[in-house]
Amino acid sequence: LFFPAFACCLSAAVDSTAGERERRSMEVLMAQPLRPWELIGGKWLAAGILGVIAITLELVLAHAILSWLPLEEVGTSWRVTSVDLALICLAAVPLSLLAAAVHIAMAMNARSFKEAQTTANIVMLVPMIPGLVVSMMELKTAAWMYAVPMLSNQTLLGEVAKGQDLGPMPYAVTFLSCMLPALAAVAFASWRLRSERYVLAV
């Protein structure tokens, strides 16, 4: 359910960095009275909002369908209220921002648009690994899971769907587990943009 955070912002993130450098439009932007972090911040938020919209729409649609289905007949349940859904969507916002930040940081390090796109497609699969490992090993929910990006969102949704009363801490940890590395990736991209070698693609 949370994979669109990485898929839907990919094109915007890569095209606004590696793509603009290949088209030489990055030099025009750098000539404007903007600091590197302001330029990267704008690209980051523009790409990240696509992921936010995608996840929100998907979760709302999934909630509508799962609430309508008679899941009790197959031995499962969906006990997510509208308030729970809103909190889960809010906690998932940093995941989209992290996805956009990682794509931008990776694209800033690529030599060409094609290389950036290829690298981003590979990196996009990495956040899925912890969730797959937990599912295959059938691990019980533990506190550390809320500190792993994307796995934290999956764990949070899964526990809420079971009707568990989690309290505010899992939501806060889920939020911060994505927000902090997202800010770090944006800081790296901003630092990278200061290099003339990057802007001139040499």
N, C-alpha and C positions, 0 to 999 in steps of 0.2 A: 504493500500500500504506500510506502514511503519512497519507493524507487523514483517516481517522477520528479522528486526534488533534484536529482542529479541529471535526469534525462532532459527535462524541459528547459533548463537554463544553459545547456551545453552550447548550442549554436550561438546564442547571444554573447556568452562569455568569451568564446574562442574568436568569433568574428570581430568583436570590439577590441581585441588585443592583437593577436597574431595576424588577423585579417587586415586590420587597419595599418599595421606596420608594413605588410606586403604591398598595400595600395598606396603607401606613403602619406596617408591622411593623418597618421599619428604625429608626424612632424608639424603639421598645421595646428593640431591640438596643443602640442607642447609649446608652440609659439604664443599661445594665449596666456594672459596673466593668471594662471592657475597653478597651485602647488600640486606636486605629484599625488599626494594622498586625496586631494579633492577630485582629481581626474579619475583615479582608480576607484574612489568611493562612489562616484556617479555610475561608472560602469558596473560596479559590484551590485549596487542597489537595483539598477535596471535589469540585470540578469536574474538577481535573486527574487524579485517580485514575480517573475514568471513561474518559478518553482513554488512560491507561496500560493499563487492562484491555482496551480495544478493540484497541489496536495489538498488544499481546502475543498475544491470541487470534487475531487475523488473521495475524500472522507465523507462529505455530505451525501454523495451518491451511494457510497457503500453503506452508510448508516440507514438511509432510506430503504435500501433493498434488504439488508439484514434484519431490520426491524419488522419488515413485512413477512419475511420467510418464517415458516413454522420450525425453527431450529430445534425446539425441544423434542421433536419427533426423531431427530438423529442424535440425541444425547449431548447437545451443546446449547449455548445460550448467547444472547447479545443484550447485555444489560446497560447499554450506554445511553445516558440521557442527553438532552440537548445541551445542558450545562457542561457535562463531561466532554461532549464533542467539541464545544467551544474551547475548553481548556486544553484539550489534546491538539487542536489546530494551532492554538497560541504557542504551545510548547514545541510545535513542529516548525515554526517560523525560522528559528536559527538553523535548522537542518538545511533549508533551502538557501539561506545565506552562506552557510558553510560550503555547500555544493558549488555555488557561484564563485566563492572566494578561491576554492581549490582549483576549479577550472581556469580561472584567471591567472593564478600563480603558476600553474603548469604551462599555460599558453605563453606566459611571459618568458619562460625558459626555453621554449621551442624555437628552432631556427626558421621554421616556415609554418604556414597555415595548415598544410597537410600533416606535418609532424605533430602539431598541437592537437589537431582533431583526433589523430590516431592515439596519442598519449592519453587524451581526455577520455576516450572510449574505454581504454584499459583501466584507468583510474576509477571510472564510474562503477566498475564491478567490485572494487575493494571493500566498500562499506557493507556489501551484502554478505561477506565471508563470516563475520561474527554471528549473524543471525542464522546462517546455514549450519554453522558448527554447533550452536546451542540447540537447534532443532534436531540435528542428527544424533547428538549425544543425549538428548532428552533431559537437559539440565533443568533443575528447579530454579525458579526466580530467586535471584540474589541481589543484594544492594549494588554490587559492582557493575551489574548490567546497565544501570541507569547512567553510568559514567562513560559508556561506549557509544559514540555517535551512531545513529540509525538503529542500532540494537536497543538503545534506550527508548526510542519512540515506539518500537515494536513491542517491547516489554510493557511499557506504560499502557498502550492500547489493549494489550492482551489481558492485563490485570484488571483494568477498568471493565472490560467486556465480561469478565467473570463475576463482576459485582463487588470487587474488593474495595474497601475504604482505605485509600493510600495516604491521605493527608497531603500537605503542600510540598514536603521535601522531595519526593520523586519528580514532581513537575519542575521544581527549581533546579535539581541536578540535571535533568534532561535538557532544560533550557541552556544551562551553562556549559554542559558537555559539548555542545555544538557551537555556542556563541564565542567561547574563548579561542578555540582553534580557528574559527572564521576570522576573527580580528587579527590573529597572528598571520594568517595567510594574506590578508589585505595589507598588513604592515610590510610583509616581504615583497609583495607586488609593488607597493609604493616605493620601497627602497630600490627595487630593480629598475623602475622607470627613471630613476635619476641618472642611470648610466647612459652615456652617449652611444656606447657600443650597442646597447639594446635598441635604442631609437633608430639608429642608422643601419641596424641589422648587419653588423660587421663582426 
